Amino acid sequence: MEAGNTSKDPLHGITLEKILIQLVDSYGWDELGYQIRINCFISNPSIQSSLKFLRKTPWARTKVEDFYKAALREGKFK
């Protein structure tokens, strides 16, 4: 296996915080709350409060990670 190609997981080496920041920068809180119906994105959203919620709520984190992977496939990020 070639160096740098050890993981096919697009989330490998990316922190949840970096994922959130990229999503908010690309979509904004309103669109994120519309696309992923999680209250921490809808009601008074912030990176820190969202991180706190997502770190203790596996189903919500999975939704965010799946949305991020779909956005990567669609070329939504630089």
C-alpha positions in Angstrom: 0.0 0.0 0.0 1.3 3.4 -0.9 2.2 6.0 1.8 -0.5 8.5 2.3 -3.1 6.1 1.0 -3.5 4.0 4.2 -7.2 4.9 4.8 -10.1 5.1 2.4 -12.2 6.8 5.1 -12.7 10.4 4.1 -13.0 11.4 7.8 -9.6 9.9 8.7 -7.5 12.6 10.4 -10.3 15.2 10.4 -11.6 16.4 13.7 -15.3 16.9 14.4 -14.5 20.6 14.9 -12.9 20.9 11.5 -15.9 19.2 9.9 -18.3 21.6 11.6 -16.4 24.7 10.6 -16.2 23.6 7.0 -19.9 22.8 7.0 -20.9 26.2 8.6 -18.5 28.1 6.2 -20.0 26.4 3.2 -23.7 26.2 4.1 -24.3 28.6 7.0 -26.3 27.7 10.1 -29.7 28.2 8.5 -29.0 25.7 5.7 -27.3 23.3 8.0 -30.3 23.3 10.3 -32.5 22.7 7.3 -30.4 19.9 5.9 -29.7 18.2 9.2 -32.7 18.6 11.6 -30.7 18.9 14.8 -31.8 21.5 17.3 -28.2 22.6 18.1 -28.0 23.9 14.5 -31.4 25.6 14.7 -31.7 27.2 18.1 -28.9 29.6 19.0 -26.2 27.7 17.1 -22.5 27.9 17.8 -19.5 25.7 17.1 -18.9 25.0 20.8 -22.4 24.1 21.7 -22.8 21.9 18.6 -19.5 20.1 19.4 -20.7 19.5 22.9 -24.0 18.0 21.7 -22.5 16.0 18.9 -19.8 14.5 21.0 -22.3 13.0 23.4 -25.0 12.1 20.8 -23.8 9.4 18.5 -26.8 9.4 16.1 -26.5 13.1 15.6 -22.8 12.9 15.0 -23.4 10.2 12.4 -25.9 12.4 10.6 -23.3 15.2 10.5 -20.5 12.9 9.3 -22.7 11.4 6.6 -23.7 14.9 5.4 -20.1 15.9 5.3 -19.1 12.8 3.3 -21.9 13.5 0.8 -20.7 17.1 0.5 -17.2 16.0 -0.1 -18.4 13.6 -2.9 -20.2 16.6 -4.5 -17.1 18.8 -4.3 -18.7 21.3 -1.9 -15.3 22.2 -0.3 -12.1 23.7 -1.7 
